[in-house]
Amino acid sequence: MKDIAKDPNNKLWVEYNFMGEAYGSGSVKLSSYLGPLVREHVPVTLSSWTKLSESLKIVLWKSVQARFELDEDYQWKSILQQLGCLWRSSKSRLVTQILKE
């Protein structure tokens, strides 16, 4: 992750299969990048991922495009779906921790 954070001019290539799923070493780094990104930008007070504003979706997409070579529509949909899952799981973990206390 240091490579991605330090050099914004060095974009990583992510391969996609015929079903639109990322695979390979680029996909691992992409997944590692998406978790902190969504936790940083999307508030946990959001009641549902579907209520995420269009402007915030664009901010997230531009942040991903700044570090990875992505520009296709199917990649946009795949990334947003993955971000939604990551956001939901992080919110769930946080709520569980709060309820335990």
C-alpha positions in Angstrom: 0.0 0.0 0.0 3.0 2.3 0.4 3.5 2.3 -3.3 0.0 3.4 -4.0 0.0 6.1 -1.4 3.4 7.6 -2.2 3.4 7.9 -6.0 0.1 9.2 -7.5 1.6 9.1 -11.0 2.1 5.3 -10.8 -1.3 3.7 -11.5 -1.8 0.0 -11.0 -3.5 -2.2 -13.6 -6.4 -4.3 -12.5 -7.5 -7.2 -14.7 -11.1 -8.2 -15.0 -12.5 -11.5 -16.2 -15.4 -11.9 -18.6 -17.9 -11.7 -15.7 -16.6 -8.3 -14.7 -14.8 -9.5 -11.6 -11.3 -8.2 -10.7 -8.6 -10.8 -10.3 -4.8 -11.0 -9.9 -2.3 -9.0 -7.8 -3.9 -5.6 -8.9 -7.3 -6.7 -7.5 -5.7 -7.5 -4.1 -4.2 -4.0 -3.9 -7.5 -2.5 -5.1 -9.4 -4.3 -2.3 -6.9 -3.1 0.3 -7.3 0.4 -1.0 -11.1 0.4 -1.0 -11.7 -0.4 2.6 -9.9 2.6 4.2 -11.3 4.8 1.4 -14.9 4.0 2.1 -14.5 4.2 5.9 -12.9 7.6 5.5 -15.4 9.2 3.1 -18.8 7.6 3.9 -20.4 8.4 7.2 -21.6 5.5 9.4 -24.8 7.5 10.0 -25.9 6.9 6.5 -29.0 4.7 6.8 -28.5 2.8 3.5 -25.9 2.6 0.8 -28.5 3.3 -1.8 -29.0 6.8 -0.2 -25.4 7.7 -0.9 -25.2 11.0 -2.8 -24.1 11.1 -6.4 -21.4 13.6 -5.5 -19.9 11.3 -3.0 -20.0 8.4 -5.5 -18.0 10.6 -7.9 -15.5 11.5 -5.2 -15.0 7.8 -4.4 -14.7 6.9 -8.1 -12.2 9.7 -8.8 -10.1 8.6 -5.8 -10.0 5.1 -7.2 -9.2 6.2 -10.7 -6.3 8.4 -9.4 -4.5 5.2 -8.2 -5.8 2.5 -10.6 -6.3 2.3 -14.3 -10.0 2.0 -14.5 -12.4 3.7 -16.8 -15.1 1.3 -18.0 -18.8 1.4 -17.0 -18.7 -2.2 -15.7 -15.7 -1.3 -13.5 -17.6 1.6 -12.1 -20.5 -0.6 -11.1 -18.2 -3.3 -9.7 -16.2 -0.8 -7.6 -19.4 0.8 -6.2 -20.8 -2.6 -5.4 -17.6 -3.6 -3.6 -17.5 -0.3 -1.7 -21.1 -0.8 -0.6 -20.2 -4.3 0.8 -17.2 -2.9 2.6 -19.1 0.0 4.1 -21.9 -2.3 5.3 -19.4 -4.7 6.9 -17.5 -2.0 8.6 -20.7 -0.4 9.9 -21.8 -3.8 11.2 -18.5 -4.3 13.0 -18.7 -0.9 14.6 -22.3 -1.4 15.8 -21.4 -4.8 17.2 -18.5 -3.2 19.2 -20.8 -0.5 20.5 -23.5 -2.9 21.6 -20.9 -5.0 23.4 -19.9 -2.1 25.6 
